[in-house]
Structures are given as C-alpha cells and as structure tokens.
Amino acid sequence: MPGGQAVRCVLLLAAVGGALALAGCADKPPRLKPERSYVLEWIGDRPLIDNSHVTLTLGDDGRAYGNAGCNHWFAPYTLHHHTLTFGEVGHTRKLCAPALMEQENRFVAALETVKRWDVSPTQQIRLWPEQGEPLRLWPEEE
C-alpha cells in the first residue's frame, strides 16, 4: 500500500475509533454511586416548592445525608446493583413554613420506603418506593 494511502487508512481508523468512543460515552446512563450528590426535583407526583433545595448524598461509609428543604437529614443505606434501601431517617429539628415542612415530611416518608433505583429515558435518577411514584433526582453539578 503506498505511503499516502496508508496514512489515510490510519487517519480514517483513528477517526472511526474516536467517534465510536464518543458515542459510547454519550450513551452511558448516569449511575447512582457513593460520594456523589443529587438534587431532588419531584417527590412522587408533585414537584418541589419553588426555591426549595432538597439533596441526597450517598457516603462511601454506608450513610446517606443531605438537606430536606428545611432540616438536614441522615440515614444508613444499602446499595447493591439496582436495589437501594434506607434505614430510619434522622434529622435536625428546625421549624420552617408549614408548606416546606409538609414537603420535607413527604420526602422523609418516601425515602424510608425506597426499594430500588433506575434511570429514566431523560437520564434522571429515580428512587422507587414500594408503592407509588418515584423520587426524581439529577446529579448535582460538579
């Protein structure tokens, strides 16, 4: 094969390989993993109250924690493949507006019944309780 043609073949192979590598990265769904923080968008069939900030972080020590909108929360968790469960949730005892407290109580109650997780078609993390609609989260910006 003449030198110019060999160079073109190598460049073509490199371009195809690069495109395949990029396509593989683009198609990878997000993973639920320790030491990553997530921001809640929905609790079941209801979106969060405007400007409230509810978060979840899975520590690599088996403890989850975050902000429940008013109070900080914490709980033990177990993550194995697509199974996820939380133990009893503890939290600080600050009092906020009634609507925010109601949302926080719904979040904590839903969290304690989570059994599994998956990724939605829009790449959103969903935490599924035993019954009902999931908690829906986005990975927090790094």
Wavefront OBJ file of the C-alpha trace (Angstrom):
o trace
v 0.000 0.000 0.000
v 1.546 3.369 -0.979
v 2.557 5.663 1.903
v -0.177 8.274 1.318
v -2.912 5.654 1.236
v -1.593 4.016 4.428
v -1.683 7.363 6.235
v -5.266 7.962 5.064
v -6.269 4.498 6.346
v -4.695 5.155 9.741
v -6.416 8.548 9.975
v -9.755 7.011 8.965
v -9.395 4.261 11.566
v -8.483 6.830 14.229
v -11.489 8.973 13.304
v -13.875 5.995 13.356
v -12.426 4.762 16.660
v -12.760 8.225 18.191
v -16.344 8.542 17.003
v -17.192 5.135 18.461
v -15.558 6.056 21.768
v -17.524 9.298 21.942
v -20.758 7.537 21.040
v -20.123 5.026 23.812
v -19.649 7.844 26.334
v -22.781 9.665 25.212
v -24.928 6.552 25.555
v -23.843 5.672 29.103
v -26.686 6.329 31.540
v -25.882 8.020 34.842
v -25.054 5.748 37.740
v -26.079 6.053 41.337
v -22.807 5.997 43.226
v -21.295 6.855 46.595
v -19.773 10.290 47.211
v -21.992 11.872 44.577
v -24.675 14.429 45.436
v -28.091 14.556 43.806
v -30.722 17.301 43.744
v -34.366 16.330 44.114
v -36.862 17.636 41.573
v -40.030 15.625 42.302
v -41.468 13.736 45.275
v -43.851 11.250 43.727
v -46.309 13.123 41.534
v -45.519 16.577 42.969
v -42.639 18.907 42.062
v -40.678 20.655 44.775
v -41.796 24.031 46.056
v -40.062 26.836 44.142
v -36.649 27.731 45.530
v -36.574 24.827 47.983
v -33.410 22.761 47.835
v -33.559 19.057 48.708
v -30.408 16.985 48.311
v -29.148 13.446 48.743
v -25.551 12.304 49.067
v -24.577 8.669 49.441
v -21.458 8.478 51.604
v -18.977 5.711 50.895
v -19.384 4.672 54.548
v -22.988 3.454 54.113
v -24.535 6.683 55.450
v -26.716 8.945 53.323
v -27.321 12.587 54.152
v -28.494 15.862 52.720
v -30.823 18.797 53.050
v -34.541 18.049 53.291
v -35.580 21.612 52.427
v -35.556 22.940 55.982
v -33.579 20.445 58.061
v -30.523 18.321 57.457
v -31.243 14.590 57.295
v -29.158 11.404 57.589
v -29.780 7.662 57.362
v -27.962 4.393 56.778
v -28.361 2.958 53.285
v -27.643 -0.210 51.337
v -26.913 -0.070 47.604
v -26.492 -3.277 45.617
v -26.857 -3.070 41.831
v -30.342 -1.563 41.343
v -31.545 -2.290 44.870
v -31.434 0.670 47.259
v -32.853 0.869 50.763
v -32.599 3.432 53.541
v -32.832 2.843 57.265
v -34.666 5.119 59.655
v -34.128 8.762 58.729
v -32.965 11.177 61.410
v -32.956 14.952 61.021
v -32.362 18.231 62.755
v -35.394 19.922 64.372
v -35.571 23.385 62.814
v -39.078 24.686 62.118
v -39.893 26.269 58.748
v -43.006 27.410 56.888
v -45.859 24.846 57.011
v -45.715 24.081 53.260
v -41.968 23.447 53.441
v -42.393 21.213 56.493
v -45.131 19.216 54.719
v -42.833 18.716 51.718
v -39.986 17.660 53.996
v -42.218 15.119 55.746
v -43.292 13.674 52.365
v -39.635 13.411 51.312
v -38.558 11.615 54.507
v -41.556 9.249 54.391
v -40.868 8.398 50.726
v -37.136 7.921 51.350
v -37.808 5.352 54.088
v -39.820 3.204 51.636
v -37.361 3.254 48.694
v -36.595 -0.236 47.386
v -34.853 0.252 44.051
v -33.496 2.813 41.624
v -33.266 3.258 37.875
v -32.623 5.855 35.196
v -35.473 7.477 33.270
v -35.454 7.981 29.487
v -34.440 11.614 30.197
v -31.403 10.389 32.196
v -32.939 11.303 35.552
v -32.235 9.118 38.598
v -35.452 7.649 40.028
v -35.756 6.157 43.528
v -38.780 3.876 43.644
v -40.746 3.266 46.855
v -42.659 0.041 47.481
v -45.765 1.711 46.057
v -46.413 4.878 44.137
v -44.369 7.299 42.106
v -40.585 7.729 42.443
v -38.402 10.437 43.890
v -36.700 12.019 40.867
v -33.210 13.500 41.115
v -30.473 14.982 38.970
v -26.764 14.619 39.686
v -25.537 17.853 41.243
v -23.245 19.906 39.034
v -19.591 19.161 39.717
l 1 2 3 4 5 6 7 8 9 10 11 12 13 14 15 16 17 18 19 20 21 22 23 24 25 26 27 28 29 30 31 32 33 34 35 36 37 38 39 40 41 42 43 44 45 46 47 48 49 50 51 52 53 54 55 56 57 58 59 60 61 62 63 64 65 66 67 68 69 70 71 72 73 74 75 76 77 78 79 80 81 82 83 84 85 86 87 88 89 90 91 92 93 94 95 96 97 98 99 100 101 102 103 104 105 106 107 108 109 110 111 112 113 114 115 116 117 118 119 120 121 122 123 124 125 126 127 128 129 130 131 132 133 134 135 136 137 138 139 140 141 142
